[in-house]
Amino acid sequence: MKVDQFESIFRAAAKEPYQYQRVEFARVLVITDLEGESAQTFIGDAKSFLGLLGDTVNWSVLEDSDFSGVESLLDKVKEANPDLIVTYRNLRSDAWKWPYTLGEHLDVLTQIADAPVLVAPHPSAGRASGHSMQTTNLVMAVTDHLTGDHRLVNVAARLTSPDGSLLLAHIEDEQTFDRYIKTISKIGSIETESAKETIGRQLLKEPSDYIQSCGDVLKENALTITVQSHVGMGHHLAEYRRLMKEKQIDLLVMNTKDEDQLAMHGLAYPLAVGLREIPLLLL
């Protein structure tokens, strides 16, 4: 056996276990462009939906008259310094009529605000699922690189109701994988079918092992939630949409910030725009 084969074995055996840390949301800011009774209804729905955070949460509200534009909104958010922001897609915009954008206020807010942003379906759109903003009995966390993403799992676990379920999903992009295998097939020294099987198996093994460690560690920390796993290959948007409908997901949690660019993370944006029926938590 060659030296590089030994190295590969040790690398494959090295596992990064999940590290649990309880997340606290002491200050929650609700942002709405509604006024009066309509605003109070949304605020009440938000408080009910996040009831699992407890009675000690400090709630604050920005209504339509409290900010005049994106810059004003960002100043108000900075002043409030929340741990969590709650609003809805297409804030201060009528673009909720079309499935192409989150709206400029939300696009900027999700990239600049330090706090996670919980994005509810637009109150006027009529597209929310029947169980939207009701409970967090089934929360799904998704990423294109789940292994080692402790913060994502910790936040998703914190927002999963006691005795509820946390579905950790990792989908490898099948088109990208096939493109790499096609390239490998042009290298005569590499046996293509063996490489395809071995690489594919390893790609799915790492997130599977990590999810197993998540379940074990959460149980050790006395959390009464069940961890479910979904690891596979396919088309990201189609597969996550299928899971959302099949499992009746209550809340979808995902990363949106990308250190290498100013815009929203590549996987997150089409998911955030396309999955309009349930609340999304954008980290």
N, C-alpha and C positions, 0 to 999 in steps of 0.2 A: 504494500500500500504506500502511495506517495505522501510526502509531507503535506501537500495542499489538501489531500483527502482527509488526513488527520485534523487539519485546521477546520475543514468544513464540518466534520463530525462534532467537534467541540463547540463551534458556533451554533450549530443546529440544536445542541443540547442546552445552550445557555438561554435561560428563560428570565424575562423581566416580570416579576410578580407585581400584582396590583398593590398600590399603597393607599390605604383608606385614610381620609381626613374629613371629619364632619364639616359641612358647609353651613354657615349661618347667614340668613337674610334678615338683618335687624331693621333695615330701612328700605321700604318699598315705595317707589314713586309710580303713580298711575298718570298717564298722559292721554288726554282726549281732546278732540275738537268739538265735542258735544257741549251742550249747556243744559242747565236745569234738570228736569226729571230724567231725560235721556242720559245725561252724564252720570247721575246718581245710580241709574240702573246698571251701567257698565262698571262703575266703581264697586257696586255691591256684588256683581258677578265675579269680578276679579278677587275680591276678598273671600268669597265663598270658595272659589276654585283653589285658592292658595291657603285654605283654612288649616292645612297640615303644618304650616309654619308656626302656628301657635298664637296666643293672645298678646304676646309682648312685642309684636311687630309695630314699628312706627310707620304708619301710612301717611303719605302726602300726595297731593293731587295738583296737576297742571291742567286747567281747563282752557278752552279756546281763547278766552280773553286774556290769559296770562302770558302769551307769547305771540310775537308778530311775524316770525319767520324762522328759518333754520338756525341762523346765528343766535337769535333770541332764545330759541328752544335750548340750544347747547349751553348757553350761559345759565339758564334756569336749572338745567340738569346738573351742571357743575356745582352750582350753589347748593342744591339739595343733597349732592353726594350720596346717591342711593346704592344699596347693595344689589338691587334688582329693579328693573324698569318694566312696567306693564303697559302695553298700548295695543294698537291693531294696525293691520296692513293698510297702506294708502291713507295714512293720517294726513289731514289737510289737503286731500286730493280727491277728485272724482274718478281717478284711474282704476278704482276698484271694479269698474264696469268691464275692464279688460284684463286678461290674465298675463300681463307682460312685465309688471314691475311691482315693487313694494312701495314706491313713492319716494320722492327726493328726501323728505324729512327722515324717513326710516332708513334709507340707504346710507345717509350720512351718520345718523345716530348709532347704527349698529357698528360702524367702523371707528367712531371717535369715542363714544362712551366707554368707560372702563367696566361698567356694570353689564351683566347679561341682560338681554332684552327679550321679554316674553311677548310674542306677537300673536294676537288673537285674530280670528276671522273678522272682516269688517262688519260692523253691526247692520249696515244697510244692504249688504251684498246678497244675503239670503242663501249663501253657499255652505254655511256651517253644517257639519254633521249633527245628527240628533243628540249625540252625547258630548258635543263640543262644550268646553268650559264647565263641565259638570263635576268630574272627578279626575284623579290621577292614579287610578287603579292599575293602568297599564301604560308605562312610559317606555319609549324606544329611543335609544341613543345610537347615532350613526356617525361613521367617519370612514375615510378611505385609508386610515392608518390607526386602527384601534389600539394595537399593542402599545402600552406605555402611556396612554392618554388618561392619566389618573384623574385630572380635573374634570374631564367630560363625564366620567363614570361617577365621581363623587357628587357632582351637581345633579345628575340624573337620579342617583340613589336618594338624595335629599328630597327630591320632589316626587318620589314614588310613595304613594299612600302606604301606611303600615298594613302588612298582609297583602299588599299588591305585588305586581310583577314588573321587573325591569328587563326589557328585551334589548340585549346588546347585539347589534347587527354590523357585520363587516362584509362588504361585497367587493370582490376583486373585479375590475373592469375586464370583461371577457374579450372585447375587441383589442384592447391594448395587449393583453396576454397573447392572443393569437398573432398579433403583429410581431411580437418578440420571437415567438416560436417559428414564425415564417422566416425571420432573419437567421435564427439558429440553423434552420434546415439548409441554409446555403453554405454552412461551414462543414466541410467534409469530415473533419476530425471529431465532430460531435454527433452522437446517435440521436436523431431528432425525437423519436417516440419516447425513448428513455428519459431524455431531458424534459420533455413536456410533462410526463407523469411525475417525475421527481420534483421539478420546480413547482408544479401546480399543487402537489401534496404539501410541500413545505410552506407555500404561500398561505394555505388555509390552516395549517397546523399551528402556526404562531398565534394568530388571533383566537383560535379555539382554546389553546392552552391559557392565554391571558384571561379569557372569559371564565374559564374554570377557576382560575385563581381569584377572580372578582367574587364569584359565588362563595368560595371558601372563606375569604377574608371578611366579607360582609356578615357572614354567619358567625364568625369568630367575634365580631364586634356587636353581636346581639341585635342586628337589624332583622326585622321580621318581614323581609321581602324575598321573593323568589327571583332568581336570575335565570333568564332564558337566553339561549344562544341561537343566532342565525348567521352562519358563515357559508359563503358560497361564491360562485362566479355568475356574472350576468351583466345586464345594463343597469347602472345605478338607479336612475330615476324610475324606470319601469319596475324594478324589483322592490324598491322602497315604497312605491305607490301600492304595489300589490300587497305587501306586508301590512301597510297602514290600513287598507280596507279589510283584508282577511282577518287580521287580529283585532280590529276596532281599537286602534291606538288612541289614547287620550292626550298624549303630549309627545312631541318629537323634539329631541335635544341634539344640537349639532354645533360644531365650531364654525365661525364665520370670518375670523380675522386671519390674515395671511401675512407673515413677516416680510415676504418678498414682494408684496404689491399693495397698493392703496385700496384696490377694489376688494369686494367680498371673495372669500375663498372659493376656488373654482367649482367644487362639488356643491357647496352650500347654496349658491345663488339660484341655480335652476330648481333645486329642491324647495327653497324658500318661496320662490315665485309660483311654482307649480302645485305645491301641496297646500291648498287654500282652505281645506275643510276643518282642520283642527288647529289648536294652538301650537306654536313653535317656540322653543327657547333657543335663542341665538347667542352663543358665547363669544 
